[in-house]
Amino acid sequence: MRSSRPSPPHRAPRRRLRRLALSAAGVVALLAAIVVAGGSCMSFTMEPEKVAAFFASRPHPPTFHTDRVEGRPVHWVEVGDRALPTVLFVHGSPGSWSAFLGFLGDAELAARAHLVAVDRPGFGGSDRGRAEAPLVRQAAALVPALTAAPAGLPAILVGHSLGAPIVAQLTVDHPAAVGGLVLVAPSIDPALEIHRWYNVLASWRLVEWLLPRDLVTSNRELWPLKAELEGFLPRWREIRVPVTVVQGEDDDLVDPANAGFAARVLVGTQVEVRRIPGVGHLIPWERPDLIRQAVLDQLARRQG
C-alpha cells in the first residue's frame, strides 16, 4: 500500500526545476518543429549583393518596384520585355519574391515572357511583419504587379502553397487580366486544413516573442485560412482559364489530396493534374523544372 505522506521539503524545488526544464525543452522542440515545418515554404529575402551577383552574368537585369495599396507598401520585381505576356509568381508562407529567383534568371523564360515576382503582404519589402489574412486583400495587393505591363495581355499566375488560393482569388476578381494558372502544391481544400500543435503553441504571445518575425507572420495568416477557403468555395466555378496543378505525392505539409480537390471544383475550365512520385512540398527549390515546364506549356497553349 502506497504511503500518503508528503514528499520531503527538499524534493519540491527539484520537481519545480524538472518541470521548468521540461517546459524549456518543449519550447525548444516547438521552435525546432516550426522552423522545420515553416522552412519547407521559406525563402527569406536575398541580400541585394547576392541578387546583383546572380543577375550579373544574365542578359535580363531586374527592375525593383514598391507600390502602395490601401496605404501599405507592396514590393515586386520584374524581368524582361513588358510587351510579352506576364508570368506572375506568388510565394507560399513564409517566403519572399526570391523563392522564384531562378525563374527570373531563366533566359528562355525571359525571352518568352515578362517575368514578375512579388513579396506578399507581411513579407520581404511588403510591410514585413504585418500579416494580412483575407484572401481578397492578399489578391488586391498583387494588382499593381499584375497590371504593370501596358500591353494588357492576360497573365499566367503561378502560386505555390498559400500562393495558390491567392492567385485563384486574383483570377476571379480580375478575370480579364488572367489567361492561365499554375497551382503548385496548392493549399486550397478547407476540409484538409488543420491547426497542428505547433500552430496552436505559436499563437501564444510568449511563444511569438521567441520566434523569428517571418514565422509569426506566417502563423497569423495561416490560422484563419480554413475559414477563408470555405468562403471561397462557391467561386471556383467562376474560373474559366486553363489550370495546371503540380503536386508531389510525398508532400507531408500540404495534403496531396488538394490536387484532387482542384479537379473537382474547377468545373468551368480545363484542368491538368500532374502528380509527381517521390516529390514533396519544396517544388520551387527541389524540382523547379516541373514549374518551368508547366509555365512553358501554358505559354505554348496561348501562342498556339
C-alpha positions in Angstrom: 0.0 0.0 0.0 1.5 3.3 -1.2 2.2 5.9 1.6 0.3 9.1 1.5 3.0 11.0 3.4 4.1 14.3 1.7 7.4 14.4 -0.1 10.4 15.7 1.9 10.7 19.5 1.5 13.9 19.3 -0.4 12.3 17.4 -3.2 9.8 20.2 -4.1 12.4 22.5 -5.6 13.8 19.7 -7.6 10.4 18.9 -9.1 9.8 22.5 -9.9 13.2 22.7 -11.7 12.4 19.5 -13.5 9.1 21.0 -14.7 10.8 24.2 -15.8 13.4 22.1 -17.7 10.7 20.1 -19.4 8.9 23.4 -20.3 12.1 24.8 -21.7 12.7 21.7 -23.7 9.1 21.9 -25.0 9.7 25.4 -26.2 12.9 24.4 -27.9 11.1 21.5 -29.5 8.4 23.8 -30.6 10.9 26.2 -32.2 12.6 23.4 -34.0 9.3 21.9 -35.3 8.1 25.3 -36.6 11.4 26.1 -38.2 11.4 22.7 -39.9 7.8 22.9 -40.9 7.9 26.6 -41.9 11.2 26.2 -43.6 9.7 24.0 -46.2 8.0 27.0 -47.7 10.5 29.6 -46.5 12.8 31.6 -48.7 13.9 34.8 -46.9 14.6 37.8 -49.0 18.1 37.6 -50.5 20.6 40.3 -49.8 20.9 42.9 -52.6 24.6 42.0 -53.1 23.7 38.3 -53.8 20.8 39.4 -56.1 23.2 41.6 -58.1 25.8 38.8 -58.3 23.1 36.4 -59.5 22.0 38.7 -62.4 25.5 40.0 -63.3 26.0 37.2 -65.9 22.4 37.2 -67.2 21.2 39.1 -70.1 18.0 40.4 -68.5 18.5 42.6 -65.4 15.8 43.0 -62.8 13.8 46.1 -62.0 12.5 46.7 -58.5 9.3 48.4 -57.6 7.4 49.4 -54.5 3.7 50.5 -54.9 1.2 51.3 -52.2 -2.1 49.5 -52.0 -4.5 50.8 -49.4 -1.6 52.6 -47.7 0.6 49.5 -47.5 3.8 49.0 -49.4 3.9 46.2 -51.9 7.3 45.2 -53.3 7.8 43.4 -56.6 10.5 42.6 -59.1 10.2 42.3 -62.9 12.5 40.9 -65.6 12.1 41.0 -69.4 10.0 42.7 -72.1 6.7 44.2 -70.9 5.3 43.7 -74.4 5.3 39.9 -73.8 2.8 38.0 -71.7 3.3 38.4 -68.0 4.1 35.4 -65.7 3.4 36.4 -62.1 5.0 34.2 -59.4 3.4 34.2 -55.9 5.2 32.6 -52.9 3.9 30.5 -50.0 4.1 31.1 -46.3 6.6 32.2 -45.2 8.6 33.4 -48.1 9.6 36.2 -50.5 10.0 37.0 -54.1 13.4 35.4 -54.1 11.8 32.0 -53.9 11.5 32.4 -57.7 14.9 34.0 -58.3 15.9 31.1 -60.6 12.9 31.6 -62.8 13.5 35.3 -63.2 17.1 34.4 -64.2 16.0 31.8 -66.8 17.0 33.1 -70.2 14.4 31.1 -72.1 11.5 32.2 -69.9 12.7 35.8 -70.1 12.8 35.6 -73.9 9.2 34.4 -74.0 7.5 36.2 -71.1 7.6 39.3 -68.9 8.5 37.7 -65.5 7.3 39.2 -62.2 7.7 38.0 -58.6 6.2 39.7 -55.5 6.7 39.9 -51.8 3.2 39.2 -50.4 1.9 41.5 -47.7 3.8 40.9 -44.5 7.0 39.6 -46.1 10.2 41.0 -47.6 9.7 44.6 -48.7 5.9 44.4 -48.4 5.4 45.7 -44.8 7.3 42.8 -43.3 5.8 41.5 -40.0 2.3 42.7 -40.5 0.2 39.8 -41.5 -2.7 40.1 -44.0 -5.0 37.1 -43.7 -8.0 37.8 -46.0 -7.5 36.3 -49.5 -9.3 39.2 -51.1 -6.8 41.7 -49.6 -3.9 39.5 -50.4 -5.0 39.4 -54.0 -5.7 43.1 -54.2 -2.1 43.8 -53.1 -0.9 42.0 -56.3 -2.8 44.1 -58.8 0.0 46.6 -59.5 2.4 43.9 -60.4 -0.3 42.1 -62.5 -1.3 45.1 -64.5 2.1 46.9 -64.8 2.6 45.8 -68.4 1.0 48.3 -70.8 0.3 45.6 -73.4 -2.6 44.3 -71.3 -2.1 40.7 -72.3 -3.7 38.1 -70.0 -1.1 36.8 -67.5 -0.2 33.4 -66.3 -0.3 33.2 -62.5 1.9 30.7 -60.6 1.0 30.2 -56.9 2.9 27.9 -54.6 1.2 26.6 -51.4 -0.7 29.5 -49.9 0.1 31.4 -53.1 -2.3 29.1 -54.9 -5.6 30.3 -53.3 -4.4 33.8 -53.6 -3.9 33.6 -57.4 -7.3 31.9 -57.6 -8.8 34.9 -55.8 -6.9 37.3 -58.1 -8.3 35.4 -61.1 -12.0 35.7 -60.1 -11.5 39.3 -59.1 -9.8 40.3 -62.3 -10.8 37.7 -64.9 -9.8 39.8 -68.0 -6.2 40.1 -66.7 -5.6 36.4 -66.3 -5.0 33.8 -69.0 -3.9 30.7 -67.1 -3.0 29.3 -63.7 -0.2 27.0 -62.4 -1.0 25.8 -58.9 2.0 24.2 -57.2 1.4 22.1 -54.1 -1.8 24.1 -53.6 -3.3 24.6 -50.1 -6.9 25.0 -51.3 -9.3 22.4 -49.7 -10.7 23.7 -46.5 -11.5 20.2 -45.3 -7.8 19.4 -45.4 -6.7 22.5 -43.4 -5.8 21.7 -39.8 -4.1 23.5 -36.9 -1.1 21.4 -35.9 0.1 21.5 -32.4 2.9 23.9 -33.2 0.5 26.3 -34.9 -1.5 26.4 -31.6 1.5 27.0 -29.4 3.0 29.5 -31.9 -0.2 31.6 -31.5 0.7 32.2 -27.8 2.1 35.7 -27.2 5.0 34.4 -25.2 6.0 31.9 -27.9 5.5 34.6 -30.6 8.1 36.7 -28.8 10.6 33.9 -29.1 10.0 33.2 -32.8 11.5 34.8 -35.9 9.3 37.5 -37.3 8.5 35.8 -40.5 7.3 32.7 -38.7 5.0 34.7 -36.6 3.6 36.4 -39.7 3.2 33.1 -41.3 1.2 31.6 -38.4 -1.0 34.6 -38.2 -2.0 34.4 -41.8 -2.4 30.6 -41.8 -4.6 30.5 -38.7 -7.8 31.8 -40.4 -7.0 30.0 -43.8 -9.7 27.3 -43.3 -12.4 29.9 -43.0 -11.1 31.9 -45.9 -11.1 28.8 -48.1 -14.6 27.9 -47.0 -15.8 31.3 -48.1 -14.1 30.9 -51.5 -15.8 27.6 -52.2 -18.6 29.0 -54.5 -16.1 31.0 -56.6 -14.0 28.1 -58.0 -16.6 27.6 -60.7 -16.0 31.2 -61.9 -12.5 30.3 -63.1 -12.5 29.9 -66.9 -8.8 29.8 -67.7 -6.7 26.6 -68.2 -5.2 25.3 -64.9 -2.2 23.1 -64.4 -1.7 21.6 -60.9 1.7 20.3 -60.0 1.6 18.1 -56.9 4.2 16.0 -55.3 2.9 12.7 -54.0 5.2 12.8 -50.9 4.1 16.2 -49.7 3.9 16.0 -45.9 2.9 19.6 -45.3 0.1 20.1 -47.7 -2.0 17.0 -48.3 -1.6 15.8 -51.9 -5.4 15.3 -51.9 -5.6 19.0 -52.6 -4.9 18.2 -56.2 -8.0 16.1 -56.4 -10.0 18.9 -54.9 -8.8 21.2 -57.7 -10.0 18.7 -60.3 -13.4 18.5 -58.6 -14.2 22.2 -58.0 -12.7 23.7 -61.3 -15.8 22.7 -63.3 -15.7 25.6 -65.7 -12.4 25.0 -67.3 -9.7 22.6 -68.4 -7.7 21.2 -65.5 -4.5 19.1 -65.8 -3.2 17.5 -62.6 0.5 16.4 -62.7 1.2 14.1 -59.8 4.9 13.6 -59.2 6.0 10.5 -57.3 8.8 11.0 -54.8 8.4 14.7 -54.6 7.4 16.7 -51.5 6.4 20.3 -50.9 9.6 22.1 -51.8 9.0 22.0 -55.6 10.2 25.6 -56.3 13.6 24.6 -54.9 14.0 20.9 -55.4 12.2 20.5 -58.8 11.9 23.9 -60.4 11.9 22.1 -63.8 8.3 21.0 -63.1 7.1 24.6 -62.7 9.2 25.8 -65.6 7.7 23.1 -67.9 4.1 23.9 -66.7 4.7 27.6 -67.5 6.2 26.9 -70.9 3.3 24.6 -71.7 0.8 27.3 -70.8 2.7 29.8 -72.9 2.7 27.4 -75.9 -1.0 26.8 -75.5 -1.6 30.6 -75.6 0.7 31.0 -78.7 -0.7 28.0 -80.5 
